[in-house]
Amino acid sequence: MARAAVKMPDDFLERIAKLNRHFDDIVPRVLEKGAEPVIQKAKSNLAARIGQGTKEPSQSTGELIASIETTKAVQDTKGDWNLRVGIPTTKDSKGVSNALKAAVLEYGKSGQPPKPWLKPTKSATRKACAEAMENALDKEIEKL
């Protein structure tokens, strides 16, 4: 069987070693930077869908759009880091769940057709999210 040895540049190996020690500190910041374009697009998509195609004018107070947020970056049992963008189960000023309103808009209900806003957000921001995380990671590595 053939063998090959690859020598990595010393400066690269030093940067990787530094990253290893600071990995748990850097990952949450990188994930938060990647979530920023997703939040912006989700808010714009949701604003475009609220009141669309209704017979009566919208009575939106803006609380649903304002409730879009990210969770804290956490590590699961497999060692993967996760951060979620969405609408929490908080209630608006009238006591109606924001998550319920968002789900009804996304999937519809009897007599109300769906007006998807979350799924298009996911597909439209995949590349921007990855680029934002790559840039944030490069900046964090440069700081080391």
MDAnalysis code that builds the backbone (N, CA, C; Angstrom):
import MDAnalysis as mda
import numpy as np

u = mda.Universe.empty(432, n_residues=144, atom_resindex=np.repeat(np.arange(144), 3), trajectory=True)
u.add_TopologyAttr("name", ["N", "CA", "C"] * 144)
u.add_TopologyAttr("resid", np.arange(1, 145))
u.add_TopologyAttr("resname", ["MET", "ALA", "ARG", "ALA", "ALA", "VAL", "LYS", "MET", "PRO", "ASP", "ASP", "PHE", "LEU", "GLU", "ARG", "ILE", "ALA", "LYS", "LEU", "ASN", "ARG", "HIS", "PHE", "ASP", "ASP", "ILE", "VAL", "PRO", "ARG", "VAL", "LEU", "GLU", "LYS", "GLY", "ALA", "GLU", "PRO", "VAL", "ILE", "GLN", "LYS", "ALA", "LYS", "SER", "ASN", "LEU", "ALA", "ALA", "ARG", "ILE", "GLY", "GLN", "GLY", "THR", "LYS", "GLU", "PRO", "SER", "GLN", "SER", "THR", "GLY", "GLU", "LEU", "ILE", "ALA", "SER", "ILE", "GLU", "THR", "THR", "LYS", "ALA", "VAL", "GLN", "ASP", "THR", "LYS", "GLY", "ASP", "TRP", "ASN", "LEU", "ARG", "VAL", "GLY", "ILE", "PRO", "THR", "THR", "LYS", "ASP", "SER", "LYS", "GLY", "VAL", "SER", "ASN", "ALA", "LEU", "LYS", "ALA", "ALA", "VAL", "LEU", "GLU", "TYR", "GLY", "LYS", "SER", "GLY", "GLN", "PRO", "PRO", "LYS", "PRO", "TRP", "LEU", "LYS", "PRO", "THR", "LYS", "SER", "ALA", "THR", "ARG", "LYS", "ALA", "CYS", "ALA", "GLU", "ALA", "MET", "GLU", "ASN", "ALA", "LEU", "ASP", "LYS", "GLU", "ILE", "GLU", "LYS", "LEU"])
u.atoms.positions = np.array([
    [0.837, -1.159, 0.000],
    [0.000, 0.000, 0.000],
    [0.896, 1.240, 0.000],
    [0.511, 2.244, -0.763],
    [1.303, 3.465, -0.878],
    [1.050, 4.378, 0.317],
    [2.044, 5.174, 0.662],
    [1.933, 6.135, 1.760],
    [2.264, 7.522, 1.240],
    [1.643, 8.494, 1.859],
    [1.940, 9.882, 1.513],
    [1.966, 10.691, 2.792],
    [2.900, 11.588, 2.887],
    [2.996, 12.472, 4.049],
    [2.799, 13.904, 3.570],
    [1.927, 14.617, 4.261],
    [1.655, 16.007, 3.898],
    [2.086, 16.884, 5.060],
    [2.921, 17.847, 4.776],
    [3.378, 18.783, 5.812],
    [2.562, 20.060, 5.692],
    [1.915, 20.430, 6.780],
    [1.130, 21.656, 6.809],
    [2.049, 22.808, 7.211],
    [1.777, 24.016, 6.733],
    [2.586, 25.171, 7.147],
    [2.465, 25.392, 8.658],
    [3.566, 25.775, 9.263],
    [3.592, 25.945, 10.717],
    [2.616, 27.006, 11.196],
    [2.506, 28.128, 10.479],
    [1.590, 29.178, 10.924],
    [0.135, 28.702, 10.881],
    [-0.205, 27.897, 9.871],
    [-1.557, 27.346, 9.780],
    [-1.831, 26.405, 10.946],
    [-0.866, 25.571, 11.265],
    [-1.032, 24.643, 12.377],
    [-1.173, 25.382, 13.705],
    [-0.450, 26.491, 13.863],
    [-0.567, 27.277, 15.085],
    [-1.952, 27.919, 15.203],
    [-2.480, 28.414, 14.081],
    [-3.815, 29.014, 14.093],
    [-4.883, 27.968, 14.413],
    [-4.736, 26.788, 13.854],
    [-5.685, 25.707, 14.150],
    [-5.599, 25.324, 15.624],
    [-4.411, 25.282, 16.165],
    [-4.235, 24.943, 17.581],
    [-4.881, 26.007, 18.466],
    [-4.719, 27.271, 18.113],
    [-5.363, 28.341, 18.877],
    [-6.871, 28.234, 18.787],
    [-7.356, 27.935, 17.600],
    [-8.796, 27.792, 17.405],
    [-9.333, 26.658, 18.264],
    [-8.576, 25.598, 18.381],
    [-9.007, 24.456, 19.180],
    [-9.267, 24.856, 20.631],
    [-8.403, 25.693, 21.178],
    [-8.584, 26.135, 22.565],
    [-9.754, 27.097, 22.714],
    [-10.053, 27.861, 21.682],
    [-11.092, 28.884, 21.752],
    [-12.364, 28.489, 20.996],
    [-12.437, 27.268, 20.546],
    [-13.542, 26.832, 19.692],
    [-14.901, 27.066, 20.339],
    [-15.053, 26.690, 21.601],
    [-16.346, 26.821, 22.271],
    [-16.739, 28.280, 22.481],
    [-15.796, 29.187, 22.478],
    [-16.102, 30.612, 22.596],
    [-16.457, 31.221, 21.246],
    [-15.823, 30.738, 20.198],
    [-15.985, 31.316, 18.866],
    [-17.273, 30.860, 18.186],
    [-17.634, 29.610, 18.306],
    [-18.767, 29.053, 17.570],
    [-20.076, 29.804, 17.828],
    [-20.449, 30.125, 19.059],
    [-21.707, 30.864, 19.241],
    [-21.714, 32.223, 18.533],
    [-20.583, 32.919, 18.542],
    [-20.527, 34.219, 17.865],
    [-20.656, 34.058, 16.355],
    [-20.048, 33.022, 15.811],
    [-20.132, 32.772, 14.372],
    [-21.566, 32.409, 13.982],
    [-22.215, 31.578, 14.775],
    [-23.601, 31.207, 14.486],
    [-24.532, 32.416, 14.556],
    [-24.306, 33.308, 15.509],
    [-25.142, 34.505, 15.626],
    [-24.976, 35.406, 14.405],
    [-23.763, 35.521, 13.898],
    [-23.538, 36.316, 12.680],
    [-24.244, 35.677, 11.486],
    [-24.266, 34.361, 11.431],
    [-24.953, 33.670, 10.345],
    [-26.463, 33.798, 10.426],
    [-26.983, 34.037, 11.619],
    [-28.427, 34.172, 11.795],
    [-28.945, 35.541, 11.385],
    [-28.088, 36.539, 11.342],
    [-28.529, 37.905, 11.030],
    [-29.229, 38.025, 9.678],
    [-28.663, 37.501, 8.571],
    [-29.388, 37.614, 7.301],
    [-30.693, 36.824, 7.300],
    [-30.751, 35.749, 8.061],
    [-31.977, 34.948, 8.129],
    [-33.078, 35.745, 8.825],
    [-32.731, 36.424, 9.907],
    [-33.720, 37.223, 10.641],
    [-34.247, 38.349, 9.762],
    [-33.364, 39.034, 9.065],
    [-33.792, 40.134, 8.200],
    [-34.746, 39.660, 7.115],
    [-34.403, 38.559, 6.475],
    [-35.252, 38.030, 5.400],
    [-36.574, 37.509, 5.954],
    [-36.541, 36.876, 7.122],
    [-37.774, 36.366, 7.727],
    [-38.714, 37.518, 8.055],
    [-38.184, 38.604, 8.580],
    [-39.027, 39.759, 8.900],
    [-39.631, 40.363, 7.648],
    [-38.841, 40.477, 6.592],
    [-39.383, 41.058, 5.358],
    [-40.410, 40.130, 4.709],
    [-40.154, 38.819, 4.703],
    [-41.124, 37.870, 4.150],
    [-42.420, 37.864, 4.951],
    [-42.311, 37.894, 6.264],
    [-43.498, 37.893, 7.119],
    [-44.295, 39.171, 6.930],
    [-43.613, 40.306, 6.842],
    [-44.308, 41.580, 6.643],
    [-45.051, 41.596, 5.307],
    [-44.470, 40.947, 4.291],
    [-45.114, 40.900, 2.981],
    [-46.340, 39.991, 2.979],
    [-46.365, 38.979, 3.837],
    [-47.475, 38.022, 3.853],
    [-48.647, 38.452, 4.737],
    [-48.383, 39.237, 5.754],
    [-49.455, 39.650, 6.669],
    [-50.421, 40.559, 5.925],
    [-51.679, 40.199, 5.949],
    [-52.717, 40.997, 5.309],
    [-52.824, 40.801, 3.815],
    [-52.029, 39.925, 3.245],
    [-52.039, 39.687, 1.809],
    [-53.270, 38.866, 1.424],
    [-54.006, 39.323, 0.434],
    [-55.147, 38.574, -0.087],
    [-56.315, 38.467, 0.873],
    [-56.506, 39.444, 1.734],
    [-57.645, 39.414, 2.660],
    [-58.713, 40.394, 2.190],
    [-59.937, 40.130, 2.583],
    [-61.047, 40.996, 2.195],
    [-61.061, 42.282, 3.013],
    [-60.602, 42.183, 4.232],
    [-60.600, 43.341, 5.127],
    [-59.175, 43.833, 5.321],
    [-58.998, 45.109, 5.644],
    [-57.632, 45.610, 5.875],
    [-56.988, 44.951, 7.087],
    [-55.672, 44.839, 7.030],
    [-54.925, 44.184, 8.099],
    [-55.006, 44.986, 9.389],
    [-55.116, 44.268, 10.504],
    [-55.127, 44.889, 11.815],
    [-53.847, 44.538, 12.581],
    [-52.795, 44.306, 11.846],
    [-51.526, 43.894, 12.438],
    [-50.946, 45.003, 13.314],
    [-50.458, 44.601, 14.480],
    [-49.829, 45.549, 15.402],
    [-48.306, 45.522, 15.281],
    [-47.766, 44.570, 14.538],
    [-46.329, 44.445, 14.385],
    [-45.677, 43.580, 15.454],
    [-46.478, 43.063, 16.393],
    [-45.924, 42.245, 17.471],
    [-45.386, 40.910, 16.961],
    [-46.034, 40.360, 15.950],
    [-45.585, 39.072, 15.401],
    [-44.217, 39.229, 14.739],
    [-44.045, 40.258, 13.954],
    [-42.757, 40.487, 13.290],
    [-41.671, 40.772, 14.324],
    [-42.011, 41.541, 15.332],
    [-41.037, 41.897, 16.370],
    [-40.636, 40.697, 17.216],
    [-41.456, 39.645, 17.219],
    [-41.154, 38.498, 18.071],
    [-40.155, 37.522, 17.453],
    [-39.780, 37.715, 16.186],
    [-38.796, 36.826, 15.558],
    [-37.462, 36.993, 16.273],
    [-36.900, 35.870, 16.702],
    [-35.643, 35.919, 17.447],
    [-34.863, 34.633, 17.253],
    [-33.659, 34.624, 17.823],
    [-32.824, 33.428, 17.783],
    [-32.709, 32.862, 19.193],
    [-32.473, 31.578, 19.238],
    [-32.191, 30.947, 20.527],
    [-30.712, 31.093, 20.813],
    [-30.332, 30.750, 21.990],
    [-28.919, 30.739, 22.359],
    [-28.258, 29.540, 21.663],
    [-27.039, 29.722, 21.208],
    [-26.317, 28.621, 20.566],
    [-25.960, 27.577, 21.619],
    [-26.379, 26.346, 21.370],
    [-26.117, 25.258, 22.315],
    [-25.539, 24.055, 21.567],
    [-24.833, 23.240, 22.311],
    [-24.239, 22.037, 21.750],
    [-25.090, 20.846, 22.159],
    [-25.443, 20.001, 21.182],
    [-26.266, 18.836, 21.496],
    [-25.399, 17.656, 21.933],
    [-26.034, 16.536, 22.179],
    [-25.323, 15.367, 22.688],
    [-24.345, 14.773, 21.665],
    [-24.560, 15.043, 20.385],
    [-23.651, 14.547, 19.354],
    [-22.440, 15.455, 19.164],
    [-22.471, 16.614, 19.813],
    [-21.366, 17.562, 19.671],
    [-21.620, 18.620, 18.618],
    [-22.789, 18.591, 17.985],
    [-23.128, 19.588, 16.973],
    [-23.664, 20.846, 17.646],
    [-23.331, 21.997, 17.080],
    [-23.820, 23.268, 17.598],
    [-25.085, 23.661, 16.851],
    [-26.087, 24.156, 17.568],
    [-27.364, 24.543, 16.974],
    [-27.792, 25.913, 17.462],
    [-28.423, 26.643, 16.570],
    [-29.035, 27.914, 16.886],
    [-30.296, 27.982, 16.036],
    [-31.408, 28.302, 16.625],
    [-32.671, 28.308, 15.886],
    [-33.175, 29.737, 15.722],
    [-33.726, 30.009, 14.556],
    [-34.351, 31.295, 14.267],
    [-35.837, 31.027, 14.091],
    [-36.667, 31.793, 14.777],
    [-38.098, 31.590, 14.638],
    [-38.883, 32.451, 15.607],
    [-40.107, 32.037, 15.817],
    [-41.008, 32.768, 16.698],
    [-41.258, 31.917, 17.932],
    [-40.955, 32.457, 19.105],
    [-41.162, 31.682, 20.337],
    [-42.646, 31.572, 20.668],
    [-42.946, 30.845, 21.697],
    [-44.341, 30.620, 22.081],
    [-44.884, 31.735, 22.972],
    [-44.296, 32.921, 22.881],
    [-44.798, 34.045, 23.663],
    [-46.162, 34.470, 23.139],
    [-46.852, 35.240, 23.934],
    [-48.190, 35.699, 23.548],
    [-48.161, 37.189, 23.270],
    [-49.072, 37.628, 22.401],
    [-49.156, 39.053, 22.102],
    [-49.977, 39.768, 23.175],
    [-50.249, 41.043, 22.961],
    [-50.955, 41.831, 23.978],
    [-52.390, 41.367, 24.184],
    [-52.947, 40.638, 23.235],
    [-54.316, 40.116, 23.366],
    [-54.346, 38.701, 23.926],
    [-53.178, 38.111, 24.191],
    [-53.108, 36.775, 24.764],
    [-53.075, 35.649, 23.746],
    [-52.866, 35.976, 22.466],
    [-52.805, 34.960, 21.413],
    [-51.347, 34.597, 21.170],
    [-51.074, 33.322, 21.046],
    [-49.713, 32.835, 20.837],
    [-49.171, 33.309, 19.492],
    [-47.984, 33.911, 19.521],
    [-47.344, 34.352, 18.282],
    [-46.982, 33.160, 17.397],
    [-46.591, 32.055, 18.005],
    [-46.256, 30.852, 17.240],
    [-47.488, 30.315, 16.510],
    [-48.648, 30.397, 17.148],
    [-49.887, 29.944, 16.510],
    [-50.202, 30.815, 15.299],
    [-50.089, 32.122, 15.448],
    [-50.366, 33.025, 14.330],
    [-49.395, 32.765, 13.175],
    [-48.124, 32.550, 13.495],
    [-47.127, 32.292, 12.459],
    [-47.409, 30.974, 11.736],
    [-47.827, 29.956, 12.486],
    [-48.132, 28.658, 11.885],
    [-49.357, 28.740, 10.985],
    [-50.358, 29.505, 11.401],
    [-51.561, 29.660, 10.576],
    [-51.206, 30.379, 9.282],
    [-50.367, 31.387, 9.351],
    [-49.930, 32.062, 8.124],
    [-49.150, 31.106, 7.222],
    [-48.249, 30.345, 7.808],
    [-47.386, 29.452, 7.025],
    [-48.168, 28.309, 6.382],
    [-49.050, 27.679, 7.145],
    [-49.716, 26.463, 6.673],
    [-51.193, 26.631, 6.368],
    [-51.797, 27.753, 6.759],
    [-53.210, 27.987, 6.512],
    [-54.087, 27.260, 7.515],
    [-55.378, 27.415, 7.329],
    [-56.375, 26.721, 8.148],
    [-57.642, 26.612, 7.321],
    [-58.666, 26.038, 7.854],
    [-59.919, 25.885, 7.128],
    [-60.437, 27.264, 6.725],
    [-60.585, 27.478, 5.443],
    [-61.066, 28.755, 4.941],
    [-59.982, 29.804, 4.770],
    [-58.748, 29.474, 5.095],
    [-57.642, 30.420, 4.923],
    [-56.484, 29.693, 4.255],
    [-56.154, 30.078, 3.039],
    [-55.064, 29.388, 2.341],
    [-53.701, 29.715, 2.970],
    [-52.746, 28.824, 2.806],
    [-51.412, 29.090, 3.364],
    [-50.731, 30.238, 2.645],
    [-49.938, 30.985, 3.420],
    [-49.118, 32.073, 2.874],
    [-47.699, 31.848, 3.385],
    [-46.981, 30.930, 2.759],
    [-45.661, 30.562, 3.270],
    [-44.710, 31.755, 3.324],
    [-44.033, 31.873, 4.449],
    [-43.030, 32.911, 4.633],
    [-41.745, 32.320, 5.210],
    [-41.859, 31.248, 5.980],
    [-40.680, 30.665, 6.630],
    [-39.877, 29.776, 5.680],
    [-40.557, 28.937, 4.929],
    [-39.848, 28.049, 4.002],
    [-39.120, 28.834, 2.911],
    [-39.744, 29.876, 2.320],
    [-38.987, 30.683, 1.352],
    [-37.792, 31.404, 1.983],
    [-37.927, 31.764, 3.242],
    [-36.814, 32.405, 3.941],
    [-35.644, 31.448, 4.039],
    [-35.936, 30.207, 4.377],
    [-34.880, 29.202, 4.532],
    [-34.130, 28.994, 3.223],
    [-34.868, 28.840, 2.134],
    [-34.201, 28.574, 0.859],
    [-33.483, 29.810, 0.318],
    [-33.995, 31.004, 0.599],
    [-33.392, 32.224, 0.060],
    [-32.149, 32.659, 0.820],
    [-32.012, 32.245, 2.073],
    [-30.903, 32.745, 2.879],
    [-29.796, 31.725, 3.128],
    [-29.906, 30.564, 2.566],
    [-28.901, 29.524, 2.814],
    [-27.494, 29.988, 2.447],
    [-27.343, 30.567, 1.260],
    [-26.021, 30.991, 0.802],
    [-25.522, 32.199, 1.603],
    [-26.396, 33.179, 1.848],
    [-26.004, 34.377, 2.606],
    [-25.609, 34.016, 4.028],
    [-26.300, 33.062, 4.612],
    [-26.007, 32.620, 5.970],
    [-24.625, 31.964, 6.018],
    [-24.346, 31.103, 5.069],
    [-23.043, 30.421, 5.031],
    [-21.914, 31.423, 4.822],
    [-22.128, 32.401, 3.945],
    [-21.100, 33.410, 3.704],
    [-20.848, 34.260, 4.947],
    [-21.923, 34.635, 5.636],
    [-21.775, 35.435, 6.854],
    [-21.010, 34.662, 7.925],
    [-21.285, 33.371, 8.040],
    [-20.562, 32.568, 9.023],
    [-19.097, 32.394, 8.633],
    [-18.825, 32.217, 7.340],
    [-17.434, 32.094, 6.889],
    [-16.654, 33.375, 7.182],
    [-17.266, 34.530, 6.888],
    [-16.604, 35.810, 7.154],
    [-16.364, 36.001, 8.643],
    [-17.351, 35.662, 9.451],
    [-17.211, 35.805, 10.903],
    [-16.114, 34.883, 11.427],
    [-16.044, 33.667, 10.910],
    [-15.011, 32.727, 11.347],
    [-13.625, 33.233, 10.950],
    [-13.512, 33.773, 9.730],
    [-12.218, 34.324, 9.305],
    [-11.783, 35.472, 10.222],
    [-12.713, 36.328, 10.588],
    [-12.388, 37.450, 11.478],
    [-11.971, 36.953, 12.861],
    [-12.670, 35.943, 13.350],
    [-12.320, 35.389, 14.656],
    [-10.942, 34.736, 14.636],
    [-10.612, 34.054, 13.562],
    [-9.295, 33.416, 13.432],
    [-8.208, 34.478, 13.340],
    [-8.505, 35.585, 12.629],
    [-7.525, 36.667, 12.502],
    [-7.207, 37.283, 13.865],
    [-8.189, 37.314, 14.773],
    [-7.989, 37.892, 16.093],
    [-7.034, 37.057, 16.950],
    [-6.963, 35.760, 16.652],
    [-6.142, 34.863, 17.482],
    [-4.658, 35.088, 17.285],
])
